[in-house]
Amino acid sequence: MNEFELIARLTRTLPTNESVVVGAGDDCAVLDVGMGDRLLLFKTDAIVQGIHFTADVPPEKIGHKALARCLSDIAAMAGTPTAAVVTLALPKKFAPEFVEQVYAGMNALAQQHGIAIVGGETTTNPGGLLISVALIGFVPREKVLRRAGAKVGDAIFVTGELGGSIAGRHLEFEPRLAEARWLAEHFNIHSLMDVSDGLAGDLRHILNASHVGAQLHKSAVPINRAAKAIARKGDAAKPAFVAALTDGEDFELLFTVASKTAVPLLDAWKQTFPDLKLSCIGKIIAGEGIKLRDETGIRPLTVHGYVHFS
């Protein structure tokens, strides 16, 4: 049983109440707690030694990543983060100075985005360091964006470049909070999420939630130079293009808009975010699954993104 099969099994019987606008199955929970024109966003995420980072990673980068992952999910709903609590699980023998440096990385990112870290929990974990962050934020009621909502004919966009995050970018990425809020404010975005498990996997989440299919243009997918460099070193089993689809931990924005909006959006983006690439990589089509268009024609895309337990 892989990660998503387990999630589907566990979420079938989750209790709910009248505050729930969006429950399990999106980047954040969305709750209506009586704040008028604002909704509450609620998110938790964890990083585990040996899975998300190795023992030789500088502690400040560990702290940065622990908080940044949650911030990227707030960005995926076009929200603004406000406060976090942190669960810290440590082996019995730990260096207090190391833990302080982990927190220094978290604190720096929190201050950058005006976030309060308001407490948490500490416990023992014989298996190594684990950090779990729970984060709340807000979003205007009429501006919240979801995975569901892609429509046939939509253009598919992605920010930045994909693949090769293992070369270090997965520890240093900047959540696209300002960019997502700008998109929600200025354009009618139909669907949005962040790319955390690889484009091939995360695009399928949008398609499944929206009951549509997609056609990707191979030549349009932006490949990070780190993925190209890794491929040149001889990883023949994973060409750079496949890495861009499957590596994960890119934490870029993936979204769809009506095709008539594509050119005005691109033009406005270049003026507003000149240092961040934005690429139109395909279109939403009727049906299901992903088709890939390249120089040989159109065929089903068979690769998938990262999946825990698989």
Buried (B, 14 or more C-beta within 10 A) or exposed (E): EEEBEEBEEEEEEEEEEEEBBBEEBBBBBBBBEEEEEBBBBBBBBBBBBEEBBEEEBBBBBBBBBBBBBBBBBBBBBBBBBBBBBBBBBBEEEEEEEEBEBBBEBBBEBBEBBEBEBEEBEEEEBEEBBBBBBBBBBBBBBEBBBBBBBBBEBBBBBBBBBBBBBBBEBBBEBBBBBBBBBBBBEEBEBBBBBBBBBBBBBBBBBBBBBBEBBBBBBBEEBBBBEBBBEBBEEEEEEBBBBBBBBBBBBBBBBBBBBBBEBBEEBBEBBEEEBEEBBBBBBBBBBEEEBBBBBEEEEEEEBEBBBBBEEE
